[in-house]
Every structure is written in C-alpha cells, then in structure tokens.
Amino acid sequence: MSDESISVLLIEDSEADTKIIIKYLEKEKDYNYKVKTAKRLSEGIETLKKNTIDIVLLDLNLPDSKKAKTLSRLSDFSKIIPTIVLTGIDDKEFALESLQKGAQDYLVKDEINSSVLTRSILYAIERYKMEHKDRKKAQILQIDEKDKEILNILQENYRISYQELSRRIGLAASTIHNRVQNLINAEVIKKFDTLIDPIKVGFETIAIIGLSVEPLKMENVAQKLSAFNNVQLVATTTGNHDMVARIIAKNEKELWKFINEKIKVIDGIKTDMDVSSFIEIYKMTHKILFDV
C-alpha cells in the first residue's frame, strides 16, 4: 500500500451506490483512500470547508440539487479541487456537459470497477495539477536580454527618460518606448511607484501570518485581506497553510489588535493561524534584478 493517502469526498445520496464505491476503493490495495461521504450538495460543501480533500466524486442528481443545478455549481468545485462526475447510463449528455464545466472526468456507475475508479482518480488529480501548471506557464512572458536591461534600470530609477535609456542600452528611444509599453500591457511592470521603507516611517512591526481558509471562501478572504492598507501581500500557498499575508503595524500591540479585530472576524478564516514577526531584517526588496 502507498504511504501517501488520497482523501476522497463522495457526494452521493444512494446508500447502495455509496457502499459499492467505497468497496471498490477499499479493494485497491496499492492506495490508501480516506473517504468522507455526503448525501446532499450542501453537506458536501460544508465538508469541503472543514477538511482537506484531494478529489470529489460527485453525483449530479442529489436531493437538494438536481442535474442542471448541480452542473451550475460544478465550476465552483472544479476551480479549487479535481472533480469526477458520477452518472447513470441515461445521463451521458449531462456528463459530457460536466466536462465543459471543469470536471476532470465522468464515470457511468454501472461501468465502474476498482481499477477503473482508481485510474480515473489518479488521472484526474494529475490532470488537474498539469492544467494549473499550464495556466501558470501561459502567463509567463518571454523577455529577451534588452528587456531585462530595461527592467534593471527602471527598478533603479523609474523616472529615467527614454533618451537616457536609449543611450545606455543602445536602442532607439521609440523602440525603448514600445518595449516598455509591451511590458506594461503584459503586466510585467505592474506600475511605476515610490518604494517606502515601512520601518523608517513608523511601522516597526512586520509580520507574516499563516492562515487556514475554507476552500470555497478563498477568493472572498483574499479580497477582504487585500482591502486593508497595512496588508502588503496576500497569497495562497502550499505546505502547512492555505494562505499567507504580510502585515505592517506600528508595534506588536497594534499588530495583535488588527489580527483580533479585523482578520479573525473574516468569514472563511479558521481559528488556527501562525504569526511570525520579523526581528532583524537583513534584506527586503521588491526588485527583481536580472543577470545580463
């Protein structure tokens, strides 16, 4: 048996089908499946909020959500977790539509066996990971050495003229202008801004907070955290936390006041969080300097 367990959420209202699927999963000795079950879509959503799940097996026809309605909610699942749709022989049209909504696969219940189910689960998890990697790669802009030189200089002095850039890099000013505009349009250059040292303007406490967040409320939590002026960074992460935030405050007392009054009350943030305040800062920069 594999040491790594696979956490499965089975959303299925038929007790008979539930028993059969669990039996198939238990029969597969090469993988350690940990199965949680839900008979209603609402129950499944609550389970997702409270647990770390690797894959969802979803019946389209549930007591509180019939086929069309379940399909409309499917994109909510598929954005955050790989999902396999379980269907009957007469539901293949809905099953095909589920793939368009983001499901990684669909299985006809009468055709499922242990090996088919395991293969579908493993492929779905891997396909989901690859799709996310491909999306990230698609966002990466290919930049050449001249672009890197431009970026290095602009990070040192964003007010430099195109004429001076032209002199230093050896390209026409109009070419420099076009390259800078392309970098702006591709959001490589987010904005030209003044960088302020927070400590020198009275923010003596800088902290990183690791948060556990309910999966279906991740976007809402990120938006609310991002709205605070003293929150400098918000990001989802791998590892022990779902999300991290970097916060500046005038002192430790103000930091904890902000955490207790502003962060802990956000809907979707779980009670367990890790807070690490900086002690000695050896380097802190927003610059990304290229070797050219």
Backbone as CSV, one residue per row, in Angstrom:
resi,resn,N_x,N_y,N_z,CA_x,CA_y,CA_z,C_x,C_y,C_z
1,MET,0.838,-1.200,0.000,0.000,0.000,0.000,0.874,1.251,0.000
2,SER,0.470,2.260,-0.741,1.208,3.517,-0.781,1.127,4.225,0.562
3,ASP,2.253,4.866,0.972,2.266,5.602,2.236,1.402,6.855,2.154
4,GLU,1.302,7.434,0.966,0.546,8.669,0.807,-0.937,8.358,0.632
5,SER,-1.754,8.951,1.486,-3.192,8.699,1.401,-3.842,9.665,0.425
6,ILE,-4.970,9.261,-0.126,-5.765,10.102,-1.020,-7.100,10.345,-0.347
7,SER,-7.383,11.595,-0.068,-8.625,11.956,0.617,-9.731,12.183,-0.406
8,VAL,-10.794,11.398,-0.309,-11.895,11.423,-1.275,-13.169,11.915,-0.594
9,LEU,-13.847,12.847,-1.252,-15.184,13.243,-0.809,-16.188,12.694,-1.808
10,LEU,-17.027,11.767,-1.358,-18.057,11.156,-2.198,-19.396,11.812,-1.888
11,ILE,-19.930,12.556,-2.854,-21.236,13.200,-2.685,-22.245,12.384,-3.480
12,GLU,-22.986,11.541,-2.783,-23.874,10.544,-3.400,-25.003,10.237,-2.429
13,ASP,-26.252,10.336,-2.900,-27.386,10.129,-1.995,-27.824,8.673,-1.913
14,SER,-27.413,7.845,-2.860,-27.795,6.434,-2.844,-26.867,5.649,-1.926
15,GLU,-27.438,5.052,-0.876,-26.623,4.264,0.056,-26.007,3.058,-0.641
16,ALA,-26.764,2.462,-1.554,-26.257,1.287,-2.273,-25.046,1.658,-3.125
17,ASP,-25.154,2.772,-3.871,-24.033,3.215,-4.708,-22.839,3.624,-3.850
18,THR,-23.124,4.262,-2.719,-22.048,4.674,-1.812,-21.267,3.463,-1.319
19,LYS,-21.981,2.421,-0.899,-21.325,1.209,-0.397,-20.479,0.551,-1.477
20,ILE,-21.005,0.528,-2.698,-20.274,-0.111,-3.803,-18.983,0.645,-4.104
21,ILE,-19.075,1.974,-4.170,-17.897,2.788,-4.496,-16.839,2.668,-3.401
22,ILE,-17.278,2.716,-2.138,-16.326,2.553,-1.031,-15.680,1.166,-1.081
23,LYS,-16.473,0.160,-1.421,-15.947,-1.204,-1.539,-14.866,-1.270,-2.616
24,TYR,-15.110,-0.608,-3.755,-14.122,-0.587,-4.833,-12.830,0.097,-4.382
25,LEU,-12.971,1.190,-3.636,-11.793,1.921,-3.164,-11.002,1.096,-2.148
26,GLU,-11.709,0.406,-1.272,-11.041,-0.428,-0.268,-10.357,-1.639,-0.906
27,LYS,-10.889,-2.075,-2.023,-10.336,-3.236,-2.714,-8.980,-2.917,-3.337
28,GLU,-8.761,-1.652,-3.675,-7.500,-1.236,-4.303,-6.411,-1.114,-3.236
29,LYS,-5.576,-2.124,-3.113,-4.597,-2.197,-2.020,-3.360,-1.325,-2.249
30,ASP,-3.157,-0.848,-3.473,-1.962,-0.049,-3.757,-2.089,1.393,-3.283
31,TYR,-3.304,1.796,-2.902,-3.518,3.190,-2.494,-4.352,3.241,-1.221
32,ASN,-4.019,4.200,-0.378,-4.694,4.358,0.903,-5.754,5.455,0.781
33,TYR,-6.983,5.047,0.520,-8.073,6.013,0.356,-8.726,6.316,1.700
34,LYS,-8.911,7.595,1.964,-9.669,8.031,3.138,-10.929,8.712,2.613
35,VAL,-12.081,8.094,2.858,-13.326,8.532,2.223,-14.242,9.237,3.214
36,LYS,-14.701,10.414,2.812,-15.772,11.104,3.525,-16.974,11.133,2.603
37,THR,-18.171,11.012,3.187,-19.377,10.942,2.363,-20.350,12.062,2.715
38,ALA,-21.157,12.412,1.725,-22.227,13.395,1.918,-23.380,13.002,1.001
39,LYS,-24.608,13.154,1.499,-25.780,12.787,0.705,-26.389,13.978,-0.023
40,ARG,-26.016,15.173,0.389,-26.540,16.396,-0.223,-25.385,17.281,-0.675
41,LEU,-25.648,18.118,-1.669,-24.622,19.033,-2.142,-24.221,20.002,-1.039
42,SER,-25.200,20.506,-0.306,-24.912,21.448,0.783,-24.019,20.803,1.842
43,GLU,-24.283,19.531,2.124,-23.464,18.794,3.092,-22.044,18.609,2.564
44,GLY,-21.943,18.345,1.269,-20.629,18.196,0.652,-19.822,19.480,0.707
45,ILE,-20.487,20.607,0.469,-19.816,21.909,0.527,-19.295,22.177,1.929
46,GLU,-20.090,21.852,2.942,-19.652,22.037,4.331,-18.449,21.151,4.648
47,THR,-18.458,19.927,4.121,-17.321,19.025,4.335,-16.061,19.586,3.690
48,LEU,-16.204,20.164,2.496,-15.061,20.779,1.821,-14.482,21.933,2.623
49,LYS,-15.358,22.690,3.270,-14.907,23.847,4.048,-14.056,23.433,5.246
50,LYS,-14.389,22.272,5.812,-13.780,21.871,7.083,-12.651,20.856,6.936
51,ASN,-12.432,20.351,5.724,-11.450,19.283,5.550,-10.581,19.521,4.319
52,THR,-9.410,18.909,4.340,-8.539,18.915,3.167,-8.890,17.702,2.312
53,ILE,-9.375,17.963,1.111,-9.845,16.906,0.218,-9.000,16.916,-1.052
54,ASP,-8.618,15.726,-1.534,-7.816,15.625,-2.754,-8.670,15.541,-4.005
55,ILE,-9.843,14.916,-3.895,-10.703,14.762,-5.069,-12.153,14.584,-4.641
56,VAL,-13.069,15.078,-5.481,-14.505,14.942,-5.229,-15.107,13.995,-6.257
57,LEU,-15.882,13.020,-5.782,-16.712,12.174,-6.644,-18.133,12.678,-6.476
58,LEU,-18.712,13.201,-7.541,-19.966,13.951,-7.439,-21.077,13.347,-8.284
59,ASP,-22.149,12.927,-7.618,-23.370,12.513,-8.321,-24.128,13.775,-8.720
60,LEU,-24.586,13.845,-9.955,-25.270,15.053,-10.424,-26.676,15.193,-9.863
61,ASN,-27.300,14.082,-9.515,-28.704,14.110,-9.104,-28.803,13.887,-7.598
62,LEU,-28.971,14.978,-6.855,-28.980,14.927,-5.392,-30.287,15.487,-4.845
63,PRO,-30.641,15.154,-3.606,-31.925,15.613,-3.051,-32.090,17.133,-3.052
64,ASP,-30.998,17.865,-2.812,-31.101,19.327,-2.750,-30.534,20.015,-3.984
65,SER,-30.190,19.216,-5.005,-29.614,19.813,-6.208,-29.746,18.832,-7.371
66,LYS,-30.687,19.106,-8.259,-30.889,18.229,-9.406,-29.850,18.518,-10.482
67,LYS,-29.894,17.760,-11.550,-28.816,17.737,-12.539,-28.356,19.117,-13.004
68,ALA,-29.285,19.925,-13.514,-28.916,21.227,-14.074,-28.324,22.144,-13.011
69,LYS,-28.921,22.135,-11.826,-28.435,22.986,-10.739,-27.050,22.537,-10.276
70,THR,-26.861,21.216,-10.181,-25.552,20.703,-9.777,-24.490,21.095,-10.795
71,LEU,-24.849,21.021,-12.070,-23.919,21.430,-13.119,-23.520,22.891,-12.972
72,SER,-24.495,23.732,-12.625,-24.209,25.163,-12.488,-23.251,25.440,-11.337
73,ARG,-23.247,24.554,-10.334,-22.348,24.708,-9.190,-20.997,24.021,-9.405
74,LEU,-20.911,23.230,-10.459,-19.719,22.408,-10.665,-18.458,23.244,-10.827
75,SER,-18.579,24.397,-11.497,-17.395,25.233,-11.711,-16.804,25.712,-10.393
76,ASP,-17.665,25.871,-9.354,-17.160,26.258,-8.028,-16.232,25.184,-7.471
77,PHE,-16.610,23.917,-7.691,-15.779,22.807,-7.231,-14.496,22.713,-8.062
78,SER,-14.660,22.717,-9.388,-13.542,22.398,-10.272,-12.433,23.437,-10.239
79,LYS,-12.731,24.657,-9.783,-11.688,25.677,-9.681,-10.707,25.374,-8.558
80,ILE,-11.198,24.714,-7.515,-10.363,24.531,-6.326,-9.958,23.082,-6.085
81,ILE,-10.600,22.131,-6.783,-10.311,20.727,-6.477,-10.712,19.855,-7.668
82,PRO,-9.924,18.821,-8.010,-10.317,17.939,-9.109,-11.625,17.215,-8.791
83,THR,-12.486,17.119,-9.789,-13.825,16.568,-9.583,-14.155,15.553,-10.671
84,ILE,-14.672,14.399,-10.255,-15.160,13.375,-11.180,-16.666,13.271,-11.006
85,VAL,-17.392,13.334,-12.101,-18.849,13.239,-12.063,-19.275,11.781,-12.194
86,LEU,-20.186,11.355,-11.328,-20.772,10.013,-11.382,-22.147,10.116,-12.014
87,THR,-22.418,9.261,-12.963,-23.664,9.403,-13.710,-24.247,8.044,-14.076
88,GLY,-25.536,8.049,-14.401,-26.194,6.854,-14.906,-26.077,6.793,-16.418
89,ILE,-26.448,5.667,-16.990,-26.338,5.485,-18.439,-27.144,6.532,-19.192
90,ASP,-28.304,6.927,-18.645,-29.174,7.877,-19.337,-28.768,9.333,-19.103
91,ASP,-27.671,9.567,-18.398,-27.248,10.934,-18.078,-25.984,11.349,-18.822
92,LYS,-25.636,10.635,-19.889,-24.361,10.908,-20.553,-24.292,12.317,-21.132
93,GLU,-25.436,12.841,-21.559,-25.442,14.206,-22.103,-25.030,15.210,-21.032
94,PHE,-25.583,15.042,-19.826,-25.200,15.911,-18.709,-23.736,15.683,-18.335
95,ALA,-23.301,14.430,-18.417,-21.923,14.110,-18.060,-20.941,14.809,-18.993
96,LEU,-21.241,14.805,-20.285,-20.377,15.495,-21.247,-20.355,16.995,-20.984
97,GLU,-21.505,17.530,-20.617,-21.562,18.958,-20.290,-20.736,19.263,-19.045
98,SER,-20.663,18.287,-18.138,-19.886,18.496,-16.911,-18.406,18.705,-17.218
99,LEU,-17.906,18.068,-18.282,-16.510,18.267,-18.671,-16.277,19.705,-19.107
100,GLN,-17.281,20.287,-19.771,-17.178,21.689,-20.182,-17.204,22.625,-18.980
101,LYS,-17.815,22.162,-17.888,-17.895,22.978,-16.671,-16.640,22.838,-15.801
102,GLY,-15.728,21.969,-16.217,-14.469,21.875,-15.479,-14.182,20.543,-14.819
103,ALA,-15.120,19.581,-14.892,-14.846,18.259,-14.309,-13.682,17.600,-15.047
104,GLN,-12.860,16.853,-14.315,-11.727,16.173,-14.944,-12.150,14.899,-15.673
105,ASP,-13.267,14.302,-15.241,-13.706,13.047,-15.854,-15.143,12.776,-15.439
106,TYR,-15.795,11.845,-16.132,-17.083,11.340,-15.666,-17.078,9.820,-15.793
107,LEU,-17.784,9.171,-14.874,-17.871,7.715,-14.860,-19.328,7.291,-14.815
108,VAL,-19.694,6.345,-15.668,-21.022,5.745,-15.622,-21.012,4.696,-14.516
109,LYS,-21.929,4.817,-13.571,-21.892,3.978,-12.366,-21.884,2.484,-12.678
110,ASP,-22.685,2.077,-13.645,-22.779,0.650,-13.961,-21.501,0.099,-14.595
111,GLU,-20.609,0.992,-15.023,-19.380,0.556,-15.690,-18.152,0.667,-14.785
112,ILE,-18.370,1.081,-13.528,-17.251,1.287,-12.604,-16.802,-0.037,-11.993
113,ASN,-15.493,-0.201,-11.882,-14.913,-1.249,-11.051,-13.714,-0.643,-10.323
114,SER,-13.033,-1.424,-9.540,-11.959,-0.899,-8.705,-10.842,-0.256,-9.522
115,SER,-10.386,-0.944,-10.560,-9.267,-0.423,-11.352,-9.673,0.804,-12.157
116,VAL,-10.889,0.797,-12.709,-11.382,1.953,-13.472,-11.484,3.183,-12.574
117,LEU,-12.008,2.982,-11.372,-12.184,4.092,-10.438,-10.835,4.667,-10.006
118,THR,-9.903,3.793,-9.650,-8.579,4.265,-9.229,-7.859,4.979,-10.363
119,ARG,-7.914,4.412,-11.553,-7.255,5.049,-12.696,-7.835,6.441,-12.958
120,SER,-9.152,6.554,-12.884,-9.803,7.844,-13.104,-9.396,8.863,-12.040
121,ILE,-9.338,8.420,-10.786,-8.948,9.317,-9.684,-7.517,9.810,-9.869
122,LEU,-6.598,8.899,-10.146,-5.190,9.279,-10.301,-4.998,10.202,-11.495
123,TYR,-5.655,9.880,-12.610,-5.539,10.728,-13.796,-6.150,12.103,-13.548
124,ALA,-7.281,12.126,-12.847,-7.956,13.401,-12.582,-7.088,14.320,-11.730
125,ILE,-6.473,13.751,-10.692,-5.598,14.552,-9.824,-4.402,15.069,-10.611
126,GLU,-3.797,14.192,-11.418,-2.626,14.605,-12.195,-3.009,15.617,-13.275
127,ARG,-4.155,15.396,-13.925,-4.614,16.321,-14.971,-4.887,17.700,-14.390
128,TYR,-5.476,17.716,-13.215,-5.760,18.986,-12.535,-4.460,19.739,-12.249
129,LYS,-3.451,19.020,-11.759,-2.154,19.652,-11.476,-1.519,20.195,-12.752
130,MET,-1.586,19.415,-13.832,-0.977,19.833,-15.090,-1.690,21.044,-15.673
131,GLU,-3.009,21.073,-15.571,-3.768,22.215,-16.084,-3.380,23.492,-15.364
132,HIS,-3.192,23.392,-14.052,-2.797,24.574,-13.285,-1.379,25.009,-13.636
133,LYS,-0.491,24.047,-13.864,0.866,24.391,-14.286,0.847,25.057,-15.652
134,ASP,0.023,24.531,-16.568,-0.059,25.099,-17.913,-0.589,26.529,-17.872
135,ARG,-1.571,26.779,-16.991,-2.098,28.140,-16.876,-1.017,29.098,-16.401
136,LYS,-0.212,28.644,-15.445,0.861,29.497,-14.933,1.910,29.753,-16.009
137,LYS,2.246,28.698,-16.776,3.234,28.866,-17.841,2.738,29.838,-18.903
138,ALA,1.437,29.778,-19.189,0.860,30.663,-20.206,0.944,32.124,-19.796
139,GLN,1.043,32.367,-18.502,1.118,33.736,-18.007,2.536,34.292,-18.038
140,ILE,3.524,33.425,-18.268,4.918,33.866,-18.260,5.279,34.458,-19.614
141,LEU,5.724,35.698,-19.619,6.110,36.380,-20.845,7.582,36.097,-21.138
142,GLN,7.872,35.747,-22.386,9.257,35.542,-22.785,9.911,36.897,-23.030
143,ILE,10.921,37.246,-22.243,11.605,38.529,-22.401,13.063,38.283,-22.769
144,ASP,13.617,39.170,-23.600,14.999,38.999,-24.040,15.953,39.822,-23.176
145,GLU,17.229,39.812,-23.542,18.255,40.487,-22.740,18.025,41.989,-22.671
146,LYS,17.557,42.589,-23.767,17.312,44.035,-23.771,16.177,44.394,-22.813
147,ASP,15.125,43.564,-22.796,14.028,43.790,-21.845,14.544,43.715,-20.412
148,LYS,15.420,42.762,-20.153,15.975,42.609,-18.801,16.802,43.831,-18.410
149,GLU,17.578,44.358,-19.377,18.353,45.572,-19.104,17.423,46.737,-18.770
150,ILE,16.353,46.869,-19.548,15.376,47.942,-19.305,14.781,47.812,-17.910
151,LEU,14.388,46.597,-17.545,13.774,46.368,-16.233,14.752,46.663,-15.101
152,ASN,15.995,46.268,-15.262,17.003,46.553,-14.230,17.150,48.054,-14.001
153,ILE,17.239,48.811,-15.088,17.441,50.260,-14.976,16.207,50.938,-14.399
154,LEU,15.014,50.537,-14.859,13.778,51.162,-14.366,13.566,50.900,-12.878
155,GLN,14.020,49.748,-12.398,13.872,49.460,-10.972,14.803,50.316,-10.118
156,GLU,15.900,50.784,-10.714,16.806,51.685,-10.004,16.329,53.134,-10.093
157,ASN,15.742,53.493,-11.234,15.281,54.870,-11.442,14.136,54.867,-12.445
158,TYR,12.900,54.821,-11.942,11.757,54.720,-12.851,11.447,56.037,-13.560
159,ARG,12.121,57.138,-13.171,11.891,58.435,-13.815,12.874,58.710,-14.953
160,ILE,13.730,57.775,-15.232,14.715,57.966,-16.289,14.017,58.193,-17.631
161,SER,14.598,59.045,-18.475,13.982,59.362,-19.770,14.253,58.247,-20.777
162,TYR,13.400,58.186,-21.807,13.620,57.213,-22.876,14.929,57.512,-23.607
163,GLN,15.290,58.798,-23.698,16.540,59.170,-24.360,17.745,58.596,-23.601
164,GLU,17.704,58.699,-22.254,18.800,58.168,-21.458,18.831,56.635,-21.524
165,LEU,17.645,56.018,-21.501,17.586,54.561,-21.673,18.166,54.160,-23.022
166,SER,17.833,54.927,-24.055,18.342,54.664,-25.398,19.863,54.712,-25.419
167,ARG,20.437,55.733,-24.756,21.894,55.881,-24.724,22.561,54.709,-23.999
168,ARG,21.960,54.263,-22.892,22.587,53.234,-22.072,22.426,51.829,-22.657
169,ILE,21.318,51.612,-23.360,21.031,50.254,-23.854,21.429,50.077,-25.315
170,GLY,21.434,51.187,-26.072,21.837,51.097,-27.465,20.703,50.800,-28.421
171,LEU,19.481,51.163,-28.045,18.316,51.040,-28.920,17.687,52.412,-29.104
172,ALA,16.945,52.576,-30.198,16.267,53.848,-30.442,15.251,54.118,-29.339
173,ALA,15.042,55.390,-29.017,14.099,55.769,-27.959,12.697,55.254,-28.256
174,SER,12.299,55.278,-29.544,10.967,54.781,-29.919,10.853,53.280,-29.657
175,THR,11.939,52.552,-29.893,11.954,51.110,-29.626,11.856,50.842,-28.127
176,ILE,12.600,51.642,-27.343,12.528,51.528,-25.884,11.098,51.764,-25.413
177,HIS,10.475,52.801,-25.954,9.091,53.138,-25.573,8.159,51.963,-25.849
178,ASN,8.281,51.372,-27.037,7.416,50.240,-27.405,7.652,49.040,-26.493
179,ARG,8.908,48.784,-26.156,9.222,47.664,-25.269,8.632,47.886,-23.875
180,VAL,8.765,49.096,-23.360,8.210,49.404,-22.040,6.695,49.250,-22.052
181,GLN,6.047,49.739,-23.109,4.591,49.612,-23.206,4.163,48.149,-23.261
182,ASN,4.929,47.331,-23.990,4.616,45.897,-24.049,4.746,45.245,-22.674
183,LEU,5.763,45.652,-21.911,5.957,45.115,-20.562,4.841,45.557,-19.621
184,ILE,4.355,46.778,-19.829,3.227,47.271,-19.025,1.955,46.510,-19.389
185,ASN,1.694,46.366,-20.690,0.470,45.686,-21.148,0.433,44.226,-20.703
186,ALA,1.612,43.602,-20.637,1.690,42.200,-20.198,1.740,42.084,-18.683
187,GLU,1.684,43.227,-17.994,1.706,43.309,-16.530,3.001,42.767,-15.928
188,VAL,4.077,42.760,-16.728,5.398,42.508,-16.156,5.758,43.689,-15.269
189,ILE,5.530,44.896,-15.800,5.635,46.109,-14.994,4.245,46.398,-14.451
190,LYS,4.061,46.233,-13.160,2.751,46.463,-12.547,2.430,47.947,-12.506
191,LYS,3.385,48.731,-12.015,3.239,50.187,-12.005,4.564,50.811,-11.607
192,PHE,4.704,52.085,-11.954,5.868,52.849,-11.523,5.500,53.508,-10.206
193,ASP,6.320,53.282,-9.190,5.897,53.709,-7.861,7.097,54.097,-7.010
194,THR,6.786,54.830,-5.942,7.793,55.170,-4.946,7.797,54.097,-3.867
195,LEU,8.954,53.517,-3.583,9.064,52.488,-2.550,9.442,53.137,-1.225
196,ILE,8.696,52.811,-0.197,8.914,53.401,1.125,9.367,52.316,2.090
197,ASP,10.381,52.633,2.891,10.818,51.730,3.948,9.828,51.861,5.102
198,PRO,9.026,50.809,5.398,7.990,50.940,6.431,8.550,51.262,7.811
199,ILE,9.728,50.739,8.132,10.306,50.961,9.462,10.658,52.433,9.659
200,LYS,11.168,53.084,8.600,11.587,54.479,8.704,10.418,55.451,8.793
201,VAL,9.210,54.974,8.497,8.035,55.852,8.630,7.134,55.386,9.777
202,GLY,7.703,54.638,10.718,6.977,54.350,11.947,6.339,52.988,12.066
203,PHE,6.422,52.164,11.017,5.851,50.813,11.099,6.968,49.855,11.514
204,GLU,7.140,49.711,12.824,8.277,48.962,13.356,8.043,47.455,13.391
205,THR,6.794,47.034,13.233,6.473,45.602,13.274,6.029,45.129,11.897
206,ILE,6.716,44.121,11.392,6.342,43.472,10.137,6.156,41.994,10.446
207,ALA,5.035,41.425,10.024,4.736,40.032,10.375,4.188,39.267,9.182
208,ILE,4.476,37.979,9.167,3.882,37.049,8.209,2.879,36.191,8.966
209,ILE,1.651,36.128,8.460,0.605,35.335,9.103,0.220,34.173,8.193
210,GLY,0.302,32.955,8.726,-0.145,31.777,8.000,-1.569,31.443,8.393
211,LEU,-2.454,31.334,7.387,-3.883,31.163,7.644,-4.407,29.853,7.075
212,SER,-5.362,29.257,7.780,-6.149,28.142,7.249,-7.492,28.709,6.820
213,VAL,-7.875,28.426,5.563,-9.056,29.062,4.982,-9.973,28.001,4.387
214,GLU,-11.280,28.185,4.568,-12.251,27.284,3.953,-12.115,27.378,2.430
215,PRO,-11.974,26.241,1.724,-11.669,26.258,0.289,-12.610,27.100,-0.559
216,LEU,-13.917,26.996,-0.330,-14.873,27.716,-1.166,-14.945,29.205,-0.837
217,LYS,-14.246,29.629,0.205,-14.256,31.051,0.581,-12.891,31.705,0.377
218,MET,-12.011,31.021,-0.354,-10.652,31.506,-0.551,-10.633,32.872,-1.238
219,GLU,-11.390,33.021,-2.324,-11.397,34.280,-3.076,-11.928,35.423,-2.228
220,ASN,-12.994,35.174,-1.501,-13.599,36.206,-0.660,-12.634,36.656,0.438
221,VAL,-11.959,35.705,1.062,-10.990,36.036,2.114,-9.842,36.860,1.535
222,ALA,-9.337,36.445,0.370,-8.222,37.163,-0.263,-8.608,38.603,-0.585
223,GLN,-9.821,38.798,-1.084,-10.279,40.150,-1.421,-10.394,41.025,-0.182
224,LYS,-10.921,40.468,0.890,-11.092,41.255,2.115,-9.745,41.608,2.742
225,LEU,-8.815,40.665,2.749,-7.481,40.951,3.273,-6.779,42.012,2.431
226,SER,-6.933,41.905,1.123,-6.256,42.832,0.214,-6.765,44.261,0.350
227,ALA,-7.948,44.427,0.898,-8.535,45.767,1.030,-7.898,46.584,2.150
228,PHE,-7.178,45.930,3.067,-6.549,46.656,4.179,-5.238,47.295,3.721
229,ASN,-5.042,48.572,4.053,-3.842,49.291,3.628,-2.563,48.728,4.235
230,ASN,-2.650,48.186,5.434,-1.437,47.683,6.083,-1.154,46.211,5.780
231,VAL,-1.947,45.609,4.897,-1.648,44.260,4.406,-0.914,44.415,3.078
232,GLN,0.352,44.027,3.058,1.192,44.276,1.890,1.201,43.134,0.883
233,LEU,0.885,41.936,1.330,0.925,40.778,0.445,-0.119,39.768,0.895
234,VAL,-0.829,39.197,-0.064,-1.775,38.106,0.195,-1.548,37.048,-0.881
235,ALA,-1.338,35.795,-0.474,-1.078,34.738,-1.450,-1.537,33.394,-0.916
236,THR,-2.081,32.556,-1.803,-2.350,31.164,-1.444,-1.035,30.397,-1.524
237,THR,-0.920,29.339,-0.721,0.360,28.641,-0.612,0.183,27.130,-0.529
238,THR,1.289,26.434,-0.778,1.360,25.007,-0.457,1.909,24.888,0.959
239,GLY,1.958,23.677,1.482,2.532,23.487,2.814,1.492,23.491,3.912
240,ASN,1.856,24.038,5.065,1.003,23.952,6.252,-0.156,24.937,6.249
241,HIS,-0.109,25.935,5.379,-1.138,26.973,5.382,-1.775,27.103,4.005
242,ASP,-3.042,27.526,3.998,-3.740,27.755,2.737,-3.393,29.114,2.149
243,MET,-3.079,30.068,3.025,-2.852,31.445,2.595,-1.895,32.126,3.567
244,VAL,-1.090,33.047,3.054,-0.244,33.867,3.924,-0.503,35.336,3.624
245,ALA,-0.277,36.170,4.634,-0.404,37.620,4.471,0.760,38.291,5.183
246,ARG,1.278,39.364,4.565,2.309,40.158,5.232,1.682,41.460,5.708
247,ILE,1.883,41.763,6.976,1.219,42.904,7.611,2.260,43.815,8.247
248,ILE,2.038,45.127,8.137,2.878,46.086,8.852,2.035,46.759,9.933
249,ALA,2.676,47.064,11.058,1.992,47.733,12.169,3.014,48.578,12.928
250,LYS,2.527,49.529,13.705,3.437,50.411,14.442,4.145,49.679,15.578
251,ASN,3.495,48.655,16.130,4.101,47.872,17.201,3.351,46.552,17.337
252,GLU,3.826,45.681,18.217,3.203,44.368,18.405,1.768,44.490,18.912
253,LYS,1.537,45.442,19.803,0.190,45.629,20.340,-0.788,45.979,19.233
254,GLU,-0.385,46.872,18.333,-1.260,47.253,17.226,-1.459,46.091,16.260
255,LEU,-0.395,45.294,16.064,-0.497,44.120,15.193,-1.573,43.172,15.697
256,TRP,-1.516,42.829,16.986,-2.471,41.867,17.528,-3.873,42.448,17.620
257,LYS,-3.983,43.734,17.801,-5.299,44.385,17.771,-5.912,44.245,16.376
258,PHE,-5.079,44.438,15.360,-5.539,44.301,13.978,-5.941,42.858,13.677
259,ILE,-5.119,41.902,14.130,-5.425,40.487,13.888,-6.746,40.094,14.543
260,ASN,-6.922,40.476,15.798,-8.119,40.078,16.551,-9.383,40.769,16.059
261,GLU,-9.271,42.047,15.700,-10.462,42.822,15.353,-10.795,42.801,13.864
262,LYS,-9.797,42.565,13.012,-10.023,42.666,11.570,-9.884,41.339,10.826
263,ILE,-8.894,40.547,11.220,-8.629,39.324,10.459,-9.447,38.141,10.955
264,LYS,-9.448,37.907,12.251,-10.144,36.733,12.791,-11.647,36.755,12.536
265,VAL,-12.211,37.928,12.287,-13.658,38.031,12.079,-14.055,37.809,10.622
266,ILE,-13.084,37.664,9.719,-13.406,37.454,8.305,-13.996,36.060,8.117
267,ASP,-15.144,36.007,7.480,-15.821,34.735,7.239,-14.973,33.853,6.322
268,GLY,-14.662,32.651,6.778,-13.874,31.713,5.986,-12.508,31.432,6.574
269,ILE,-12.030,32.325,7.459,-10.743,32.097,8.113,-10.948,31.221,9.345
270,LYS,-10.204,30.126,9.417,-10.311,29.218,10.555,-9.499,29.760,11.735
271,THR,-9.736,29.201,12.905,-9.152,29.759,14.131,-7.646,29.563,14.229
272,ASP,-7.129,28.450,13.668,-5.692,28.202,13.807,-4.897,29.039,12.805
273,MET,-3.952,29.835,13.318,-3.091,30.645,12.468,-1.724,30.785,13.121
274,ASP,-0.711,30.962,12.293,0.653,31.175,12.779,1.069,32.608,12.482
275,VAL,1.632,33.281,13.482,2.086,34.660,13.317,3.575,34.722,13.616
276,SER,4.353,35.209,12.653,5.801,35.363,12.829,6.182,36.809,12.561
277,SER,6.645,37.499,13.609,7.095,38.882,13.454,8.586,38.911,13.132
278,PHE,8.980,39.856,12.264,10.389,39.997,11.913,11.160,40.530,13.121
279,ILE,12.384,40.037,13.315,13.255,40.535,14.390,14.351,41.422,13.790
280,GLU,15.218,40.825,12.979,16.289,41.570,12.311,16.129,41.379,10.812
281,ILE,16.009,42.468,10.064,15.827,42.390,8.616,17.182,42.593,7.941
282,TYR,17.642,41.588,7.208,18.926,41.680,6.518,18.754,42.129,5.065
283,LYS,17.627,41.801,4.478,17.354,42.261,3.121,15.854,42.294,2.905
284,MET,15.369,43.383,2.297,13.954,43.477,1.946,13.853,44.342,0.702
285,THR,13.427,43.752,-0.391,13.350,44.492,-1.641,12.223,43.950,-2.502
286,HIS,11.686,44.813,-3.350,10.704,44.391,-4.352,11.372,44.214,-5.714
287,LYS,12.654,44.524,-5.786,13.348,44.475,-7.069,13.623,43.037,-7.499
288,ILE,13.540,42.814,-8.815,13.949,41.545,-9.417,15.007,41.894,-10.451
289,LEU,16.275,41.778,-10.082,17.365,42.169,-10.968,17.847,40.965,-11.769
290,PHE,18.008,41.168,-13.082,18.390,40.091,-13.991,19.891,40.123,-14.250
291,ASP,20.475,38.954,-14.442,21.873,38.869,-14.875,21.921,39.081,-16.378
292,VAL,22.516,40.165,-16.815,22.601,40.469,-18.255,24.042,40.776,-18.638
